[in-house]
Amino acid sequence: MSRHIVCLTFDFDTMSGFIARGMTTPTPLSRGEFGVIGARRILDLMRARGIRATWFVPGFTIETYPYECEAVVEGNHEVAHHSWAHIPPANQTREEEEADLVRANEAIRRLTGRKARGYRSPSWDLSADTIDLLILHGFLYDSSLMGGDYSPYRARRGDRAVLGEPYHFGAETELIEMPISWSLDDYPHFEFVRTPQTVLSGLQSPRVVMQNWLDEFHYMKQSVEFGVLTYTMHPFVIGRGYRMLALEDFLTKLTDAGATFMTMEDAARAARAELLGQK
Ligand SMILES: [Zn+2]
């Protein structure tokens, strides 16, 4: 039986990403604050459609907005790991990374009664230690790499890139990589960001972007019997009214096209059964 799985994922960052970038004046912080309004809208939509999603929630958000995070749990969604302070692991020492990982996992355990099964790095930039640390701390899957589109794969440890040498591939692990892409992330398409270094223009039509997202699903469907497509959204981005309307239409089209919606944990278990023959 063919299975074409869609994972809707929401990175519930609130202000954490702005603080991690040093953007601590009132307006950028308020931009993150809007994520709480967006989250309520998303939870209502998911409830109306009967969809379970995966929420990657930094420990910062769990401790800043406990009631809003309890609403995510009450909505029967998966709560997954997205660091405590939204600092990309690539910018941390191994000790700093592990301390943040443990702190955030404790916040998730207090919220949900169990530690996270899945991890997504802030700003999608792993360190050389991340895969080892995730295995050490009992994770089932990671969702931060781009080495596939709709085919989960086994994450490798110990890859080495040396200028002037062929690539050195490390060993495959049992950690399931659930690949992602900036093209399937709302942030670069929609957010206008101006810093002294860059301008991210964003502000594209959600209908146009989501047609591309839908075509990714159609291509998966015509290409493979089993596939998992992961869409990444942020409540403070997708939660604007006109984007929510586009999201509603997008979900209807995915449903009509035969998508099976799953949490990432359930999809990763299905992928692991395909890859390793383990439930
Ligand atoms: Zn994030």
Boltz pocket constraint, residues with backbone or C-beta under 6 A from the ligand:
constraints:
  - pocket:
      binder: B
      contacts: [[A, 11], [A, 13], [A, 17], [A, 82], [A, 86], [A, 121], [A, 122], [A, 123]]
      max_distance: 6.0
